[in-house]
């Protein structure tokens, strides 16, 4: 099994944050528009399924996921980076037409450093202060899944 996926992320141009008025009145917070400057991205994946007997299916998958966020446009709100997915799974038959599938994936993200400089906070169009945010994001994600399948013949 293999998959190639392309996403038109460049259409996502602005992250808009709008706030409701606080309870009890008042002015609330000032809305912000963050220009994102995202690029289109590609994801490439391969997977294997092994059936040692009719009752079990073992699965393994690997994917490379290109980040739409370049280093120059990385913000604290979306500290994205390229990542590698590694997934494993097990399917087992409860009966001829009922299956339980269990899966786990771990995402290894490339280290994402940030050096976001003012005069606007996180490249917003709302002036704030002369600001600079520097640092490194060390990200990983764990995803677990459980599924029940019932097929009708």
LINGIFEN-V213010 format. One line per field, one symbol per residue. phi: phi as a letter, one per 20 degrees, with the letter a starting at -180 (. if undefined). psi: psi as a letter, one per 40 degrees, with the letter a starting at -180 (. if undefined). Layout:
phi: ???
psi: ???
This chain:
phi: .bbccdcefffedbeddccffffnnoemeffccdfelfdfccccccbccddfbfeccdcbbbbdcfffdegfdfcffcefbgbddcccbcdceebfcccddcbbccddefgdecbedfedflmfeegccfcbdcrcdddbcdcdbcbddcddd
psi: iihhhhhgdedgdhhhhiiiiiheaidaihiihhhdfiiiiihhiiiihhgdideihhihihihhhiehiddehiddgfiiiihhhiiihhihdadehihhhihihhhiihhiighiaeihffiehhcihihhiaihgiihhhiihihhhih.
